[in-house]
Amino acid sequence: MTNPLSSSSLPHHKLVAFQVCVELAHAVRDAKVRDTKLRDEATRAVKGACLNIAEAASRGSRADQARAFTIARAEAMEAVAAVEIACMFGDTSTEHAAACVALGRRVYALLTGLIR
């Protein structure tokens, strides 16, 4: 599913990290975690990751950007961990958890590069 608003040229639309994080958000949603608490945790965290990437992209100083990208990275990892834990307890499939982990690795690497 594509975002119809992404055709504009806002700063975060140009970041591959934002695009991959949006893919992670779709994967978290598609995992359909049955545990309400873990689903809420994963959803909130991945939304926060996307929002923090957008915030960082519009920050003026390198230090401000690095701070927001660091928060985004932590939020993305929290979302992935929530789906992994859901999988451990049978609340989502192994395939969905694996997809989230793979996208989480990409988001982590991309954001680490933007933090440095």
N, CA, C and O atoms as a GROMACS GRO file, in nm:
protein
  464
    1MET      N    1   0.084  -0.117   0.000
    1MET     CA    2   0.000   0.000   0.000
    1MET      C    3   0.089   0.124   0.000
    1MET      O    4   0.178   0.135   0.084
    2THR      N    5   0.067   0.213  -0.091
    2THR     CA    6   0.147   0.334  -0.098
    2THR      C    7   0.073   0.448  -0.031
    2THR      O    8  -0.050   0.448  -0.020
    3ASN      N    9   0.150   0.545   0.013
    3ASN     CA   10   0.094   0.663   0.077
    3ASN      C   11   0.066   0.767  -0.030
    3ASN      O   12   0.161   0.814  -0.093
    4PRO      N   13  -0.059   0.804  -0.055
    4PRO     CA   14  -0.091   0.901  -0.160
    4PRO      C   15  -0.034   1.039  -0.132
    4PRO      O   16  -0.023   1.120  -0.223
    5LEU      N   17   0.000   1.066  -0.009
    5LEU     CA   18   0.055   1.196   0.026
    5LEU      C   19   0.205   1.205   0.003
    5LEU      O   20   0.262   1.315   0.005
    6SER      N   21   0.270   1.092  -0.017
    6SER     CA   22   0.416   1.088  -0.030
    6SER      C   23   0.466   1.145  -0.162
    6SER      O   24   0.588   1.151  -0.183
    7SER      N   25   0.378   1.185  -0.250
    7SER     CA   26   0.424   1.242  -0.376
    7SER      C   27   0.477   1.383  -0.357
    7SER      O   28   0.544   1.436  -0.446
    8SER      N   29   0.449   1.444  -0.242
    8SER     CA   30   0.504   1.576  -0.215
    8SER      C   31   0.652   1.563  -0.181
    8SER      O   32   0.700   1.453  -0.156
    9SER      N   33   0.720   1.672  -0.180
    9SER     CA   34   0.865   1.663  -0.156
    9SER      C   35   0.901   1.720  -0.019
    9SER      O   36   0.980   1.813  -0.007
   10LEU      N   37   0.842   1.663   0.083
   10LEU     CA   38   0.878   1.700   0.219
   10LEU      C   39   1.008   1.630   0.255
   10LEU      O   40   1.040   1.526   0.198
   11PRO      N   41   1.084   1.686   0.350
   11PRO     CA   42   1.217   1.630   0.380
   11PRO      C   43   1.216   1.481   0.414
   11PRO      O   44   1.305   1.408   0.368
   12HIS      N   45   1.120   1.434   0.492
   12HIS     CA   46   1.122   1.292   0.531
   12HIS      C   47   1.087   1.198   0.416
   12HIS      O   48   1.124   1.081   0.421
   13HIS      N   49   1.018   1.246   0.315
   13HIS     CA   50   0.985   1.161   0.200
   13HIS      C   51   1.109   1.122   0.121
   13HIS      O   52   1.107   1.022   0.048
   14LYS      N   53   1.215   1.198   0.135
   14LYS     CA   54   1.338   1.171   0.061
   14LYS      C   55   1.429   1.069   0.131
   14LYS      O   56   1.527   1.024   0.074
   15LEU      N   57   1.394   1.034   0.255
   15LEU     CA   58   1.479   0.943   0.332
   15LEU      C   59   1.437   0.798   0.313
   15LEU      O   60   1.321   0.762   0.334
   16VAL      N   61   1.532   0.717   0.273
   16VAL     CA   62   1.507   0.573   0.260
   16VAL      C   63   1.467   0.516   0.397
   16VAL      O   64   1.383   0.426   0.405
   17ALA      N   65   1.526   0.568   0.503
   17ALA     CA   66   1.493   0.520   0.637
   17ALA      C   67   1.344   0.539   0.667
   17ALA      O   68   1.282   0.452   0.728
   18PHE      N   69   1.286   0.650   0.625
   18PHE     CA   70   1.143   0.672   0.645
   18PHE      C   71   1.063   0.572   0.563
   18PHE      O   72   0.966   0.515   0.613
   19GLN      N   73   1.101   0.551   0.440
   19GLN     CA   74   1.029   0.459   0.352
   19GLN      C   75   1.031   0.317   0.408
   19GLN      O   76   0.929   0.247   0.406
   20VAL      N   77   1.146   0.274   0.458
   20VAL     CA   78   1.158   0.138   0.512
   20VAL      C   79   1.081   0.129   0.645
   20VAL      O   80   1.022   0.026   0.675
   21CYS      N   81   1.082   0.235   0.723
   21CYS     CA   82   1.008   0.236   0.848
   21CYS      C   83   0.857   0.227   0.821
   21CYS      O   84   0.784   0.163   0.897
   22VAL      N   85   0.811   0.290   0.716
   22VAL     CA   86   0.671   0.278   0.676
   22VAL      C   87   0.641   0.133   0.638
   22VAL      O   88   0.535   0.080   0.671
   23GLU      N   89   0.735   0.068   0.568
   23GLU     CA   90   0.718  -0.075   0.536
   23GLU      C   91   0.708  -0.156   0.665
   23GLU      O   92   0.627  -0.249   0.675
   24LEU      N   93   0.791  -0.121   0.764
   24LEU     CA   94   0.785  -0.189   0.894
   24LEU      C   95   0.649  -0.166   0.958
   24LEU      O   96   0.593  -0.259   1.017
   25ALA      N   97   0.597  -0.047   0.948
   25ALA     CA   98   0.464  -0.018   1.005
   25ALA      C   99   0.358  -0.107   0.941
   25ALA      O  100   0.269  -0.158   1.010
   26HIS      N  101   0.366  -0.125   0.811
   26HIS     CA  102   0.272  -0.213   0.741
   26HIS      C  103   0.289  -0.358   0.788
   26HIS      O  104   0.190  -0.429   0.807
   27ALA      N  105   0.413  -0.400   0.808
   27ALA     CA  106   0.439  -0.537   0.852
   27ALA      C  107   0.386  -0.560   0.994
   27ALA      O  108   0.331  -0.665   1.023
   28VAL      N  109   0.404  -0.460   1.081
   28VAL     CA  110   0.352  -0.470   1.217
   28VAL      C  111   0.199  -0.481   1.213
   28VAL      O  112   0.141  -0.565   1.281
   29ARG      N  113   0.136  -0.397   1.133
   29ARG     CA  114  -0.010  -0.402   1.120
   29ARG      C  115  -0.054  -0.538   1.065
   29ARG      O  116  -0.149  -0.598   1.115
   30ASP      N  117   0.016  -0.585   0.961
   30ASP     CA  118  -0.021  -0.711   0.896
   30ASP      C  119   0.001  -0.833   0.986
   30ASP      O  120  -0.057  -0.939   0.962
   31ALA      N  121   0.086  -0.819   1.089
   31ALA     CA  122   0.110  -0.930   1.181
   31ALA      C  123  -0.015  -0.964   1.262
   31ALA      O  124  -0.028  -1.075   1.314
   32LYS      N  125  -0.106  -0.869   1.273
   32LYS     CA  126  -0.232  -0.892   1.344
   32LYS      C  127  -0.209  -0.962   1.478
   32LYS      O  128  -0.268  -1.067   1.507
   33VAL      N  129  -0.122  -0.903   1.558
   33VAL     CA  130  -0.089  -0.958   1.690
   33VAL      C  131  -0.217  -0.971   1.772
   33VAL      O  132  -0.292  -0.874   1.788
   34ARG      N  133  -0.241  -1.090   1.824
   34ARG     CA  134  -0.365  -1.116   1.897
   34ARG      C  135  -0.363  -1.060   2.039
   34ARG      O  136  -0.468  -1.023   2.092
   35ASP      N  137  -0.248  -1.052   2.101
   35ASP     CA  138  -0.237  -0.996   2.236
   35ASP      C  139  -0.255  -0.845   2.228
   35ASP      O  140  -0.176  -0.775   2.164
   36THR      N  141  -0.359  -0.794   2.292
   36THR     CA  142  -0.394  -0.653   2.283
   36THR      C  143  -0.280  -0.562   2.328
   36THR      O  144  -0.250  -0.462   2.263
   37LYS      N  145  -0.217  -0.596   2.440
   37LYS     CA  146  -0.109  -0.513   2.495
   37LYS      C  147   0.010  -0.508   2.399
   37LYS      O  148   0.063  -0.401   2.372
   38LEU      N  149   0.051  -0.624   2.349
   38LEU     CA  150   0.165  -0.628   2.257
   38LEU      C  151   0.133  -0.560   2.124
   38LEU      O  152   0.218  -0.492   2.067
   39ARG      N  153   0.011  -0.578   2.076
   39ARG     CA  154  -0.030  -0.511   1.951
   39ARG      C  155  -0.026  -0.360   1.968
   39ARG      O  156   0.024  -0.288   1.881
   40ASP      N  157  -0.078  -0.312   2.081
   40ASP     CA  158  -0.077  -0.168   2.109
   40ASP      C  159   0.066  -0.117   2.121
   40ASP      O  160   0.100  -0.011   2.068
   41GLU      N  161   0.150  -0.192   2.191
   41GLU     CA  162   0.291  -0.154   2.210
   41GLU      C  163   0.364  -0.146   2.076
   41GLU      O  164   0.434  -0.048   2.048
   42ALA      N  165   0.347  -0.248   1.993
   42ALA     CA  166   0.412  -0.251   1.862
   42ALA      C  167   0.362  -0.137   1.773
   42ALA      O  168   0.441  -0.072   1.705
   43THR      N  169   0.233  -0.115   1.773
   43THR     CA  170   0.175  -0.012   1.688
   43THR      C  171   0.220   0.127   1.731
   43THR      O  172   0.260   0.208   1.648
   44ARG      N  173   0.213   0.154   1.859
   44ARG     CA  174   0.257   0.285   1.909
   44ARG      C  175   0.405   0.309   1.879
   44ARG      O  176   0.444   0.417   1.837
   45ALA      N  177   0.485   0.206   1.902
   45ALA     CA  178   0.629   0.221   1.882
   45ALA      C  179   0.664   0.246   1.736
   45ALA      O  180   0.746   0.333   1.706
   46VAL      N  181   0.603   0.172   1.644
   46VAL     CA  182   0.637   0.191   1.502
   46VAL      C  183   0.585   0.326   1.452
   46VAL      O  184   0.649   0.388   1.367
   47LYS      N  185   0.471   0.370   1.502
   47LYS     CA  186   0.423   0.504   1.467
   47LYS      C  187   0.521   0.609   1.517
   47LYS      O  188   0.553   0.705   1.447
   48GLY      N  189   0.568   0.590   1.641
   48GLY     CA  190   0.665   0.683   1.697
   48GLY      C  191   0.794   0.687   1.617
   48GLY      O  192   0.854   0.793   1.599
   49ALA      N  193   0.837   0.571   1.569
   49ALA     CA  194   0.959   0.565   1.488
   49ALA      C  195   0.943   0.647   1.360
   49ALA      O  196   1.030   0.727   1.325
   50CYS      N  197   0.832   0.627   1.292
   50CYS     CA  198   0.807   0.703   1.169
   50CYS      C  199   0.801   0.853   1.198
   50CYS      O  200   0.859   0.933   1.124
   51LEU      N  201   0.732   0.890   1.304
   51LEU     CA  202   0.719   1.031   1.338
   51LEU      C  203   0.852   1.094   1.377
   51LEU      O  204   0.879   1.209   1.341
   52ASN      N  205   0.935   1.020   1.449
   52ASN     CA  206   1.065   1.073   1.487
   52ASN      C  207   1.159   1.088   1.369
   52ASN      O  208   1.242   1.179   1.367
   53ILE      N  209   1.148   1.001   1.271
   53ILE     CA  210   1.228   1.017   1.148
   53ILE      C  211   1.185   1.144   1.077
   53ILE      O  212   1.270   1.221   1.030
   54ALA      N  213   1.055   1.166   1.068
   54ALA     CA  214   1.005   1.289   1.003
   54ALA      C  215   1.052   1.413   1.079
   54ALA      O  216   1.091   1.512   1.018
   55GLU      N  217   1.047   1.405   1.211
   55GLU     CA  218   1.094   1.518   1.292
   55GLU      C  219   1.242   1.544   1.268
   55GLU      O  220   1.283   1.659   1.250
   56ALA      N  221   1.321   1.439   1.268
   56ALA     CA  222   1.465   1.454   1.248
   56ALA      C  223   1.497   1.516   1.113
   56ALA      O  224   1.587   1.599   1.101
   57ALA      N  225   1.422   1.476   1.012
   57ALA     CA  226   1.449   1.525   0.877
   57ALA      C  227   1.428   1.676   0.866
   57ALA      O  228   1.486   1.741   0.779
   58SER      N  229   1.347   1.731   0.954
   58SER     CA  230   1.320   1.874   0.945
   58SER      C  231   1.399   1.956   1.048
   58SER      O  232   1.385   2.079   1.053
   59ARG      N  233   1.479   1.890   1.129
   59ARG     CA  234   1.561   1.961   1.227
   59ARG      C  235   1.678   2.031   1.159
   59ARG      O  236   1.729   1.984   1.058
   60GLY      N  237   1.719   2.142   1.216
   60GLY     CA  238   1.825   2.222   1.156
   60GLY      C  239   1.966   2.176   1.189
   60GLY      O  240   2.052   2.172   1.101
   61SER      N  241   1.989   2.142   1.314
   61SER     CA  242   2.126   2.107   1.352
   61SER      C  243   2.148   1.957   1.348
   61SER      O  244   2.054   1.878   1.365
   62ARG      N  245   2.270   1.919   1.327
   62ARG     CA  246   2.310   1.777   1.322
   62ARG      C  247   2.280   1.708   1.454
   62ARG      O  248   2.235   1.594   1.457
   63ALA      N  249   2.307   1.779   1.565
   63ALA     CA  250   2.284   1.721   1.698
   63ALA      C  251   2.135   1.693   1.720
   63ALA      O  252   2.099   1.588   1.772
   64ASP      N  253   2.049   1.786   1.681
   64ASP     CA  254   1.904   1.766   1.694
   64ASP      C  255   1.857   1.650   1.608
   64ASP      O  256   1.774   1.570   1.650
   65GLN      N  257   1.911   1.642   1.487
   65GLN     CA  258   1.875   1.531   1.398
   65GLN      C  259   1.917   1.398   1.459
   65GLN      O  260   1.840   1.303   1.462
   66ALA      N  261   2.040   1.392   1.508
   66ALA     CA  262   2.092   1.267   1.566
   66ALA      C  263   2.008   1.222   1.684
   66ALA      O  264   1.982   1.103   1.700
   67ARG      N  265   1.966   1.316   1.767
   67ARG     CA  266   1.883   1.283   1.883
   67ARG      C  267   1.751   1.220   1.839
   67ARG      O  268   1.710   1.117   1.891
   68ALA      N  269   1.684   1.283   1.741
   68ALA     CA  270   1.555   1.230   1.694
   68ALA      C  271   1.572   1.097   1.620
   68ALA      O  272   1.488   1.008   1.635
   69PHE      N  273   1.679   1.082   1.542
   69PHE     CA  274   1.704   0.954   1.475
   69PHE      C  275   1.733   0.844   1.577
   69PHE      O  276   1.694   0.729   1.556
   70THR      N  277   1.801   0.878   1.686
   70THR     CA  278   1.830   0.780   1.791
   70THR      C  279   1.701   0.732   1.857
   70THR      O  280   1.684   0.613   1.883
   71ILE      N  281   1.611   0.824   1.884
   71ILE     CA  282   1.482   0.787   1.942
   71ILE      C  283   1.404   0.700   1.843
   71ILE      O  284   1.342   0.601   1.883
   72ALA      N  285   1.406   0.737   1.716
   72ALA     CA  286   1.336   0.659   1.613
   72ALA      C  287   1.389   0.517   1.607
   72ALA      O  288   1.312   0.422   1.595
   73ARG      N  289   1.520   0.502   1.616
   73ARG     CA  290   1.581   0.369   1.611
   73ARG      C  291   1.534   0.284   1.730
   73ARG      O  292   1.502   0.167   1.713
   74ALA      N  293   1.531   0.343   1.847
   74ALA     CA  294   1.486   0.270   1.966
   74ALA      C  295   1.338   0.232   1.954
   74ALA      O  296   1.300   0.122   1.992
   75GLU      N  297   1.257   0.322   1.904
   75GLU     CA  298   1.114   0.293   1.886
   75GLU      C  299   1.094   0.179   1.786
   75GLU      O  300   1.010   0.091   1.808
   76ALA      N  301   1.168   0.181   1.678
   76ALA     CA  302   1.156   0.075   1.577
   76ALA      C  303   1.194  -0.060   1.637
   76ALA      O  304   1.128  -0.160   1.611
   77MET      N  305   1.300  -0.063   1.718
   77MET     CA  306   1.341  -0.189   1.779
   77MET      C  307   1.239  -0.236   1.881
   77MET      O  308   1.219  -0.357   1.896
   78GLU      N  309   1.174  -0.144   1.951
   78GLU     CA  310   1.068  -0.182   2.044
   78GLU      C  311   0.951  -0.248   1.969
   78GLU      O  312   0.895  -0.347   2.015
   79ALA      N  313   0.916  -0.192   1.854
   79ALA     CA  314   0.808  -0.248   1.773
   79ALA      C  315   0.842  -0.390   1.728
   79ALA      O  316   0.759  -0.480   1.738
   80VAL      N  317   0.964  -0.409   1.680
   80VAL     CA  318   1.006  -0.542   1.635
   80VAL      C  319   1.006  -0.640   1.752
   80VAL      O  320   0.959  -0.753   1.738
   81ALA      N  321   1.057  -0.597   1.865
   81ALA     CA  322   1.061  -0.686   1.982
   81ALA      C  323   0.921  -0.726   2.026
   81ALA      O  324   0.899  -0.841   2.066
   82ALA      N  325   0.826  -0.634   2.020
   82ALA     CA  326   0.688  -0.667   2.059
   82ALA      C  327   0.631  -0.776   1.968
   82ALA      O  328   0.561  -0.866   2.014
   83VAL      N  329   0.659  -0.767   1.838
   83VAL     CA  330   0.610  -0.870   1.745
   83VAL      C  331   0.683  -1.002   1.770
   83VAL      O  332   0.622  -1.108   1.763
   84GLU      N  333   0.813  -0.996   1.798
   84GLU     CA  334   0.888  -1.119   1.829
   84GLU      C  335   0.832  -1.188   1.953
   84GLU      O  336   0.817  -1.310   1.955
   85ILE      N  337   0.803  -1.110   2.056
   85ILE     CA  338   0.748  -1.166   2.179
   85ILE      C  339   0.610  -1.224   2.153
   85ILE      O  340   0.575  -1.330   2.205
   86ALA      N  341   0.532  -1.154   2.072
   86ALA     CA  342   0.399  -1.208   2.035
   86ALA      C  343   0.415  -1.344   1.966
   86ALA      O  344   0.337  -1.436   1.992
   87CYS      N  345   0.514  -1.355   1.881
   87CYS     CA  346   0.539  -1.482   1.812
   87CYS      C  347   0.578  -1.591   1.911
   87CYS      O  348   0.533  -1.705   1.899
   88MET      N  349   0.661  -1.558   2.009
   88MET     CA  350   0.703  -1.656   2.110
   88MET      C  351   0.584  -1.714   2.186
   88MET      O  352   0.586  -1.830   2.227
   89PHE      N  353   0.480  -1.632   2.203
   89PHE     CA  354   0.363  -1.675   2.278
   89PHE      C  355   0.247  -1.719   2.189
   89PHE      O  356   0.135  -1.739   2.236
   90GLY      N  357   0.275  -1.734   2.059
   90GLY     CA  358   0.174  -1.784   1.967
   90GLY      C  359   0.069  -1.682   1.926
   90GLY      O  360  -0.039  -1.718   1.879
   91ASP      N  361   0.101  -1.554   1.943
   91ASP     CA  362   0.004  -1.449   1.912
   91ASP      C  363   0.022  -1.387   1.774
   91ASP      O  364  -0.051  -1.296   1.737
   92THR      N  365   0.118  -1.436   1.698
   92THR     CA  366   0.134  -1.402   1.556
   92THR      C  367   0.220  -1.512   1.494
   92THR      O  368   0.279  -1.593   1.564
   93SER      N  369   0.226  -1.512   1.362
   93SER     CA  370   0.299  -1.620   1.294
   93SER      C  371   0.449  -1.592   1.289
   93SER      O  372   0.494  -1.479   1.300
   94THR      N  373   0.523  -1.700   1.272
   94THR     CA  374   0.668  -1.690   1.256
   94THR      C  375   0.702  -1.608   1.132
   94THR      O  376   0.798  -1.530   1.132
   95GLU      N  377   0.624  -1.624   1.027
   95GLU     CA  378   0.649  -1.550   0.902
   95GLU      C  379   0.635  -1.400   0.923
   95GLU      O  380   0.717  -1.322   0.874
   96HIS      N  381   0.532  -1.359   0.996
   96HIS     CA  382   0.514  -1.216   1.023
   96HIS      C  383   0.627  -1.162   1.110
   96HIS      O  384   0.678  -1.052   1.087
   97ALA      N  385   0.664  -1.239   1.211
   97ALA     CA  386   0.773  -1.196   1.297
   97ALA      C  387   0.903  -1.185   1.218
   97ALA      O  388   0.979  -1.089   1.237
   98ALA      N  389   0.930  -1.280   1.130
   98ALA     CA  390   1.052  -1.277   1.049
   98ALA      C  391   1.054  -1.156   0.956
   98ALA      O  392   1.158  -1.095   0.936
   99ALA      N  393   0.939  -1.122   0.900
   99ALA     CA  394   0.931  -1.004   0.813
   99ALA      C  395   0.961  -0.878   0.892
   99ALA      O  396   1.031  -0.789   0.842
  100CYS      N  397   0.910  -0.869   1.013
  100CYS     CA  398   0.936  -0.751   1.097
  100CYS      C  399   1.083  -0.743   1.136
  100CYS      O  400   1.142  -0.635   1.137
  101VAL      N  401   1.142  -0.857   1.169
  101VAL     CA  402   1.284  -0.859   1.205
  101VAL      C  403   1.370  -0.814   1.087
  101VAL      O  404   1.463  -0.735   1.104
  102ALA      N  405   1.341  -0.864   0.969
  102ALA     CA  406   1.419  -0.826   0.850
  102ALA      C  407   1.408  -0.675   0.823
  102ALA      O  408   1.509  -0.610   0.796
  103LEU      N  409   1.288  -0.622   0.830
  103LEU     CA  410   1.271  -0.478   0.810
  103LEU      C  411   1.334  -0.400   0.925
  103LEU      O  412   1.389  -0.292   0.904
  104GLY      N  413   1.326  -0.454   1.046
  104GLY     CA  414   1.389  -0.389   1.161
  104GLY      C  415   1.540  -0.377   1.144
  104GLY      O  416   1.599  -0.276   1.181
  105ARG      N  417   1.602  -0.482   1.089
  105ARG     CA  418   1.747  -0.476   1.063
  105ARG      C  419   1.780  -0.363   0.967
  105ARG      O  420   1.878  -0.290   0.988
  106ARG      N  421   1.699  -0.349   0.862
  106ARG     CA  422   1.723  -0.242   0.764
  106ARG      C  423   1.704  -0.104   0.826
  106ARG      O  424   1.786  -0.014   0.805
  107VAL      N  425   1.597  -0.088   0.903
  107VAL     CA  426   1.572   0.041   0.969
  107VAL      C  427   1.688   0.073   1.064
  107VAL      O  428   1.737   0.186   1.067
  108TYR      N  429   1.730  -0.026   1.142
  108TYR     CA  430   1.840  -0.006   1.237
  108TYR      C  431   1.966   0.041   1.166
  108TYR      O  432   2.030   0.138   1.208
  109ALA      N  433   2.001  -0.027   1.059
  109ALA     CA  434   2.123   0.008   0.985
  109ALA      C  435   2.112   0.148   0.923
  109ALA      O  436   2.205   0.227   0.930
  110LEU      N  437   1.999   0.177   0.862
  110LEU     CA  438   1.981   0.308   0.798
  110LEU      C  439   1.986   0.420   0.901
  110LEU      O  440   2.050   0.523   0.877
  111LEU      N  441   1.920   0.402   1.013
  111LEU     CA  442   1.920   0.506   1.115
  111LEU      C  443   2.055   0.521   1.182
  111LEU      O  444   2.096   0.631   1.219
  112THR      N  445   2.126   0.410   1.200
  112THR     CA  446   2.261   0.417   1.257
  112THR      C  447   2.349   0.504   1.167
  112THR      O  448   2.428   0.585   1.216
  113GLY      N  449   2.337   0.486   1.037
  113GLY     CA  450   2.413   0.569   0.944
  113GLY      C  451   2.376   0.716   0.953
  113GLY      O  452   2.462   0.803   0.937
  114LEU      N  453   2.250   0.744   0.977
  114LEU     CA  454   2.207   0.884   0.988
  114LEU      C  455   2.244   0.948   1.120
  114LEU      O  456   2.255   1.070   1.129
  115ILE      N  457   2.265   0.867   1.223
  115ILE     CA  458   2.301   0.918   1.355
  115ILE      C  459   2.447   0.963   1.357
  115ILE      O  460   2.480   1.062   1.423
  116ARG      N  461   2.533   0.893   1.286
  116ARG     CA  462   2.677   0.921   1.289
  116ARG      C  463   2.715   1.043   1.211
  116ARG      O  464   2.832   1.078   1.204
   0.00000   0.00000   0.00000
